[in-house]
């Protein structure tokens, strides 16, 4: 199999329509870890139907097309694919019961060179099916570890944005439930590497791992709760790079550096020894962030 960039850029994703219920939204929040303390008034609105609020990171899973890159027509060696980066831009709040139209496309294919892999960037946009208004834009990057050298043009390496100096503005530490992956998978990602110990070992892990998008949502909520008083309406956009897997039952620490409406963050396990999320950047809406 060899990647054909032109074919990938024209990959025929169908336009689809999706609806979700209050139950779906509550199940998603429980999978992310909210509600661990059922008396926590800051988290109750996301797991209780009275005055229910939807976590905006749910937009990253609504209408997800599944492992489309397993299609032989893509030319991707899917066995060696990992989720490299994720970003999400929120244009309007999510409301259970409002049907959403999902449009998906590959937007970029980058050849890193022989032995260095390839990057495939793809985008999903969610629209209100009734009004046509854009609700959310989700961008994902696949790191195709065995697919470099297909003949794409070499691109200059972009300099990394300098990381903030000094101690973080805040750090939040919390425990990932041992059942987290088993609950989170009910929101649509049934990859057995998150549930079946034998398959996890075959994939090179000591035990089932947590979904990357669950770690992404957990860290995003940590920032919003700490720096925006738990007001998810303050979230404008968020992006991260995945560095290492998280195992259910581990503790996750998220360090955050705030500069006005911009928050840079990183997440760690094993008492800071393993970085699992890097390059995190979250933008707050000025009128909603904590003062």
Secondary structure, DSSP 8 states (H G I E B T S, - for coil): ----HHHHHT-----EEE---HHHHHHHHHHHTTTSSTT-HHHHHHHSSTT----GGGGGTTT---SGGGSGGG---GGGEEEEEEEEEESS---TT--EEEEEEEEEEEE--TTT-EEEEEEEEEEETTT--EEEEEEEEEEETT---SS--------------SS-SEEEEEE--TTHHHHHGGGS---GGGT-HHHHHHTT-SS----HHHHHHHHHHHHHHHHSTT-GGGEEEEEEEE-S---TT-EEEEEEEEETTEEEEEEEETTTTEEEEEEEEEEE-TTTS--
